[in-house]
Amino acid sequence: MNDDSQHNDRIISQFTRWAQPFAELPIHSAEDGMARTLAAAVIAPTDRVLDVACGPGIVACAAAAHAAHVTGIDLTPAMIEQAQARQAAAGLANLDWRTGDATALPFADASFDRVVTRYSFHHLREPGRALAEMRRVCRPGGRIVVIDATPAPECQAAYDRMETLRDPSHTSALTLDQLRGLGQAAGLEEAIVDSYRLEALLATLADADDMAALDAMFDADIASGEDRIGVQAWRAADGVRFLFPISIVAWRR
Ligand SMILES: C[S@@+](CC[C@H](N)C(=O)[O-])C[C@H]1O[C@@H](n2cnc3c(N)ncnc32)[C@H](O)[C@@H]1O
């Protein structure tokens, strides 16, 4: 088994266990981030949209209200089941779903007007490969949007350690400059850079077995007042809370 297929197995294992909790967590449907995502995508009523690594279809279903048709693709079948359930609950007809890999998209060149992916690049071993595939399936003049956590450069190593403790399928979160650099390397023209902070309760994002190590890492930051992880953590009545640093980058193809 090669490194790619081992990593994909880790992804499927992690997101099969987390498919339902992820789908139900309110922060993933938070209005401010979704409004900013849709504003960056500039979707017209005639547009065909692709949501890459769509998970439970939260972005895909929101985009479907503005588009002619949306396709969602994800590596994890349990996530696609969640997406189908979300579509049915919303009574939306203009979506379809595929199981597949972001780095080898099963679509013809230039078959979409808008290609988006949210919270996925930090799970990929080679996000540049996925961006190249997103570019290939987007028509010339179309738009590509990537939304992901982008730690500050001086916090990237600690941020990755924290995320890997919580989720063994984490690879590395790009800094904003690294993400913008991937777009430049792919020959894309930058259109929009935006950001938002997503407030999270640590205990809702991690397995109980991993909480002691995570708590210790966050407590070291909170006690020292040094924001080494770069997420402005604090201890609230219900446990450790923090702010994911999210960036949105949209490019014209
Ligand atoms: C954190 S979830 C984000 C889901 C969704 N995009 C959202 O924002 O709600 C990451 C998703 O990426 C998917 N994923 C990871 N690597 C992938 C790959 N190589 N190809 C397709 N999907 C992948 C996982 O299965 C999971 O559903």
The ligand as an SDF file (V2000), in Angstrom:
LIG
                    3D

 27 29  0  0  0  0  0  0  0  0999 V2000
  -13.3230   18.8390    7.6680 C   0  0  0  0  0  0  0  0  0  0  0  0
  -14.2950   17.9950    6.4840 S   0  0  0  0  0  0  0  0  0  0  0  0
  -14.9950   19.3410    5.5450 C   0  0  0  0  0  0  0  0  0  0  0  0
  -16.2890   18.9870    4.8730 C   0  0  0  0  0  0  0  0  0  0  0  0
  -16.9550   20.0990    4.0670 C   0  0  0  0  0  0  0  0  0  0  0  0
  -16.1000   20.5590    2.9770 N   0  0  0  0  0  0  0  0  0  0  0  0
  -17.3690   21.2570    4.9270 C   0  0  0  0  0  0  0  0  0  0  0  0
  -16.7020   22.2920    4.9020 O   0  0  0  0  0  0  0  0  0  0  0  0
  -18.3670   21.1450    5.6420 O   0  0  0  0  0  0  0  0  0  0  0  0
  -13.0830   17.3890    5.3840 C   0  0  0  0  0  0  0  0  0  0  0  0
  -13.6390   16.4770    4.3080 C   0  0  0  0  0  0  0  0  0  0  0  0
  -12.6200   16.2490    3.3450 O   0  0  0  0  0  0  0  0  0  0  0  0
  -12.7910   14.9520    2.8490 C   0  0  0  0  0  0  0  0  0  0  0  0
  -11.5410   14.5810    2.1770 N   0  0  0  0  0  0  0  0  0  0  0  0
  -10.3090   14.4950    2.7190 C   0  0  0  0  0  0  0  0  0  0  0  0
   -9.4070   14.1560    1.7900 N   0  0  0  0  0  0  0  0  0  0  0  0
  -10.0780   14.0300    0.6210 C   0  0  0  0  0  0  0  0  0  0  0  0
   -9.6960   13.7030   -0.7110 C   0  0  0  0  0  0  0  0  0  0  0  0
   -8.4370   13.4080   -1.0380 N   0  0  0  0  0  0  0  0  0  0  0  0
  -10.6480   13.6920   -1.6690 N   0  0  0  0  0  0  0  0  0  0  0  0
  -11.9430   13.9690   -1.3650 C   0  0  0  0  0  0  0  0  0  0  0  0
  -12.3610   14.2560   -0.1180 N   0  0  0  0  0  0  0  0  0  0  0  0
  -11.4480   14.2950    0.8710 C   0  0  0  0  0  0  0  0  0  0  0  0
  -13.1430   14.1390    4.0760 C   0  0  0  0  0  0  0  0  0  0  0  0
  -13.7350   12.9060    3.7440 O   0  0  0  0  0  0  0  0  0  0  0  0
  -14.0950   15.0960    4.7910 C   0  0  0  0  0  0  0  0  0  0  0  0
  -15.4230   14.8780    4.4080 O   0  0  0  0  0  0  0  0  0  0  0  0
  1  2  1  0
  2  3  1  0
  2 10  1  0
  3  4  1  0
  4  5  1  0
  5  6  1  0
  5  7  1  0
  7  8  2  0
  7  9  1  0
 10 11  1  0
 11 12  1  0
 11 26  1  0
 12 13  1  0
 13 14  1  0
 13 24  1  0
 14 15  1  0
 14 23  1  0
 15 16  2  0
 16 17  1  0
 17 18  1  0
 17 23  2  0
 18 19  1  0
 18 20  2  0
 20 21  1  0
 21 22  2  0
 22 23  1  0
 24 25  1  0
 24 26  1  0
 26 27  1  0
M  CHG  2   2   1   9  -1
M  END
$$$$
